[in-house]
Amino acid sequence: MSKFFEEEHIKDEIKNKYEEARVRLNEYLDGSTGINVGKPVSRRNLLDTFIYGELAHSNMQKKKVYDEWMRDELLSIILKNEFRLTLINVVHIISYIGDLCEEVVIVSKGI
């Protein structure tokens, strides 16, 4: 996606907005959930563990971690809630980037 926003015909203002959103998203994902399970859990790690360990079952190591987290009833409730909050915030940023893409299309077509 970054290559798309590097194209010459895209206004610097839009490029800068995209870059700020990308940086914000990565900083948010790399931030701590405030949850410690022997080590701090970043939002990125939380998303990866839920997605690839539970939902997609595509990573056995993440599945093992997910299953460990779910064994503790209170911890599982806290982690599931944090997962939902993280998803909401990530979707919000993705939606904003989608709006920037629409703006590029509108400007490109002269609408």
Long-range contacts (C-beta under 8 A, 24 or more apart in sequence): 1-97, 4-101, 4-104, 5-100, 5-104, 9-108, 10-104, 11-107, 14-100, 14-103, 14-104, 14-107, 17-100, 18-97, 18-100, 21-93, 21-96, 21-97, 21-100, 22-97, 24-93, 25-90, 25-93, 25-94, 28-89, 28-90, 28-93, 29-86, 29-90, 33-82, 33-86, 35-75, 35-78, 35-79, 35-82, 37-68, 37-69, 37-75, 41-79, 43-82, 43-86, 46-79, 46-82, 46-83, 46-86, 47-83, 47-86, 47-87, 47-90, 50-79, 50-83
